[in-house]
Structure formats: C-alpha cells, structure tokens
Amino acid sequence: NGIVKVMKRRPWIKVLHKKQDYPDNYFDTDQFLNGLSKNLHTQTYSFSELVVTSGVLTQEFSCVCLFVSLYWFVQEEWLPPLTLFVSSLLVTALGFAIVLLMEGSFRLRTSFADLLTDYVKPAVLIILFLCGVSPVLKTLTESISTDSIWAMTVGMMMAHLLFHNYGSEGAIVSSSISLNAAIFASVCLASRLPSAFHAFVIVSCAVEMFAVFPEFRMRCKLHYPSTLPLMTLVLVLTTACILAPLSATGLVFYLLAAFFVTFICPAWLVRLQHLKNNIYGPWDEATIQT
C-alpha cells in the first residue's frame, strides 16, 4: 500500500503556496542542478578602462611624493617657505575658480559678499588657526628622534594611501583616517624645520594637498570624466620634475611604481578575469525582484 501511495503522489513542484505530499525541506535531486548558473553578475573590464581608473591611485601616490619633495626643498633651503606658501595659495585659488565655473556658481545673482561668507571666510580662518598653532606644531614632536620621525611619516603616509577614498565603497575606506594620517605625517616633518613659519607653511601645504586637492579632483571627475587621464599625466610629470633634482634613484623608483600601478596592475587584472567563477543556484537566499 505504501508503494502504491508513493506512486500516486503528484510530481513535486517548486512552489510555496500549494500543499504537496512532500516534506517542507524536500528538493528534487533531478532538478537541483537545473538552476545552476555561473557568473551572472560578473562585470568584465577592458584594459583602457582600468588604466584610466587606476589613475586615481597614481594621482594620490604622486601627491604624497610631491609633498615629501617640497618638504625636502624647504628643509634644504632650496625653496623659500614664503614662495611655497604664496604659490600654493595661488594654485588653490585657481582651482577654486575652476570649480565655481564648472558648477555654474558664477551667476549674476551670486554676490561678492556671498562668496566671501561661504568660501573665503572659512579659508582665512583655517590659515589663521594654523598660523596660531604653528609654534606648538613645531615643538610637538621635537623630542622624538629623527629616525622615529621618518618611520612614523612613512607609516602615516602608507595609512593615508590605504584608507583614502578612491571612489569605491569598502570597509577599509575612511576619508577621516586618511586625512588625519597625512596631517600627522606633516606635523612630524614640520618638527625638523628651522622655524615656526616653516612649520606653518608645510602644514598648510599638507591641508591644501590632502584635503582640498582631492575634492577638486573629485569635482573634475564628476563633471568632466575625460580629464582624469590628463590630470594623472600632469601630476606624474610635475612630481618627476620636482623629484629629479633631489634623487635620481628616487625618481626611478617613483616612475617604476607609477608605471606598475597604472599599467601592470590593470593588465594583470584583465589577464585574471577569465578565472573568476561565481556559481548561483537553488541554495542561494531568495531575493525579491523589483
């Protein structure tokens, strides 16, 4: 009787709203692998796309090398701190004007007083604050040995590059940690400069380079994505020209690192794309399609 009863059972159907003569956890073994799918949501990238996208990482790496090179110029007294301060202010003002033009903020209804209140006033307050605390920043890490200062600077700059927001979401991404690490590295370097004004110039340059400049690059990428390769090329060439008088070995290592990040890593990823194998099937959690 049991065998006849089993034979009279209707075929199992994968539905929940219908009562069937099967246990709730039953699944037909013949149909189990019918729903197997591979690489449903896998996105493939071309080499040119990856080269352009990797330029964001190359830009930030170039900014770190550029900042350290400028610090070395100031420390060796090859570049007057006042010249660096005025130049950085002019470049920042030029970038600010470009952002206003891109976002259409230069309109007749935008008064000069509004511009002063929204943008110029906070910038002046930041400069005055840095100028006031520069004697403290100069002596903050003065008692630490030079070797420890360089070790902390390297560690903080690596943390800055590691936690920096390159445009993708992730658990490791933290703009605040990245910025604080870069500023702390600049404070460490400022303690080895001869005066408080030198420390003020270096820290203010770090604020402009690691806080303001990434925002400018993000706005340019948002409004004009085609400018990303050009900006990468300009940053690499500028850093190379400033780094060349300091160290030929450092220049070679910098160019090799930039070439590796910009071209070798994308080619490596393109070559490994065909090895990706994601499987989907009835064992996955149910999702509501909208």
N, C-alpha and C positions, 0 to 999 in steps of 0.2 A: 504493500500500500504506500509505503514511503517513497519507493522508486517511482510509482505512478504519479504521486503528488508532485515530486520534483520535476517530472517530465511535463506535467501540465502547467508548471509555472510559466508565466509570460517572460519574454526576454527582458533583461534589465535595461532600464533607460536612465540616463544621467539627468534626472530632474529631482527637485525637492518638493514640489507641490503635489505629487502623486504618491499615494500609498502603494508599495510594492511588496512582494513576498521575499524580500531580501533584507539582511541586516543593514543598519544605518551606515556602517563602515565598509560595506561591500563595494568592490570595484571589479569590473570585468577585466580579467587579465588579457583577453584578446584585444580590448580597446585601450589598454593602458598606454601603450606607446604610440597610438594613433595621433594623440595630441601633442607629441613631441615636436618642438620647433627649436631651431638654432639661430642665434644671432638676430633676433627680431629687432632689437633696438640699438644695434651696433652702428655707430657712425664712423665712416671712413674719411680720412683726411688726405688731401694732396700735399705734396712736398712744398709747393709755393705757399699754401695757406699756413702750414706750420712754421715756415721761415718767417713770414710776416708776424705771426702771433708770438713767436719766441723773441721778437724784437722788444717786447715789453720787459722781459727779464734782462736782456742785454742793455737796455736803457738804464735800468736801476743799478746794475753792476757797474756800468760806466759812470754813473753819478757817484758811487762810492769811491771809485778810483780817482775821479776828478776832484772830489773833496779832499782826499788824502794828498793829492798832488798840490793843490792850492795851499793846504796847510804847510806842506814842506817848503813851498816857495816863501811863505810868510816867515816861517821859522828861520830859514837861512838868510832872510832879509833881501831876497831877490825881488820880492814884490812888496811895496809899501802897503800896510794894512788899510790906510785911507783910500788908496786906489782900488783895492779889492772891495771895500765897503761901498764906494760910490758906484763902481761897475756893477756889483750885484743888485744895488737898488735900481739902477737904470734898466737892467735886464728884467727885473721883476716888474717894474712899471710898464715896460714894453709888453710883457706877457699879459699883464692885467688889461691893457688896452686892446690886445688881440682877442681876449676872452669876451670883453664887452662888445666888440664888433661882431663876434661870432654869434652871440646870444641876442643881438639886437637891442642892447641896452642903451646905445647912443641914440636916443629919440629926443624930439623936441620937448616932450613932457618931463624928461628926466632933468632935473635942475642940478646945478653945480653943488648946491647945499646937500641934496640927497646923496650925491656921490661922496661928498666929504663925510657925511654921517655914516653911510653904510660900509665904506671901504677904507678911506684914508684914515679916519679916526682910529679904528682898531689897529691898523698897521703902525701908526705913530705910537700908540700905547704899548704895543709889543716891543718896539725899538727902545722906548724909554725904560720899560721894565728890564730889558736885557742890559741896557746901559747901567742901570742902578745896581743890578746884582752881579755884574761882571767882576768886581773885586772879590766877591765871595766865590764865584765860579773859578777864579784864578787860583785861589788857595784851597779849594775844596778837596782836591786830590794831590796837593803838592807834596804831602809827606809820603806818598806811595812811591816806590822805586820805579825807575823808568822802564825796566823790563816788565814789571807788572802792568804799567800803564799801556804798553804796546800789546801785551797779551789780552788785557781787558778790551782794548779798542778792536782788536781782531775778532774777539768773541762777540762783542756787541754788533759789529758790522755784519758778521755772519748771521746773527739772530735777526738783524734788520732785513737781510735778504730772505731769510727763511720764512718770516711771518708777514712779509709785505703782501699787500693785496694786488695781485696781478690781473684782476678782473674775473676771477673764478671763485666760487664759494667752496669753503672747506673748513674742517675743524681746526686746522692749523693756521688759518688766515686770521690775523688780528692787526688791524692798522694801528691801534694804540700801542701795542707792544713793539711793533716795528719802528714807529716814530720815537718812542721813548728810548729804545736801544740806540738809535742813531744819535739822538741828542746827548745821551750819556757818553757815547764814544767821543763826541765833540768836546764835552766838558773834560774828559780825561786828557784829550790832546791839548786843550786850552791851558792846562796847568803847567805845560812845558814851554809856554810862550813868555817873552820877557816882561810884558806889561798887561795891565787890566784892559787897555784898549785893544791890544792884540786878541785877548780872550773874547772880548765883546764882538769883534769882527768875525772871528771863527765861528762862534756860537750862532750869531745872526745869519751867517752864510749857511750854516747847517739847517737852520729853520727854513730858510728860503729854498734850499736844495732838496730837503727831505719831507717838508710839509707843504710848501706852496707849489713847487715844480711838479710833483706827481699829480696834483689836482689840475694843473694846466695841461699836462699830457692827457689826462683822462677826458677833459673837455674837448681837446683837439680830436681825440679818437672817437668821441661821441658824435661830433658834428662833421668831421672830415676824416673818415677812417683811412682814406688813401694817403694821408700824411704820415702814417705810422712808420713805413719804411724809410721815408726821408728823414724823420726825426731820429731814428736809430742810426742812420748813416752820419748825420751831423754830430750826434753825441759821440760816436766812436771816433770820428776824425778829430774832434775837439780834444777829447781825452788823450788820444795818441799824440797830438801835437804838444800838449802840455806835459805829458809824461816823458816824452823823448829826451829833453834836456836833463832830466833827473836821473834816469837809469835806462840804459839800453836793454838790460836783462828784464827789468820790469815791463818795458814796452813790449818785448817779445812775448812774455808770459801773458800780458793783458790781451794782445791780439790773438794769441792762440786760444785763450779762454773764451773771448768773444766769438771767434770762429767756431769753436766747439759747441757753444750754446746755440748759436744762430743757425748753423748748417748741419753739424754732425748729429746732434740730438734729434732734429726733425727727420733726417734720413734714417736714423736708427728706428724711430717710431714707425715710419712708413714701412720699413722692412719687416717689423714685427706685427703689423696689423693683421696679417692673414693667420697668425697663430691664435688669435682670440677666438674663444669658443664658449659662448654662453648658451645654455640649454633652458628651455621653458617647457612646462608640461602640466599635467593634472595635479601634481604635488604642490604647485605654487598656490599662494593665497589668492582667494577670489578678489577681484577689483571691480568696482562699479565704473563702467564706461560712460562717459558723458559726451 
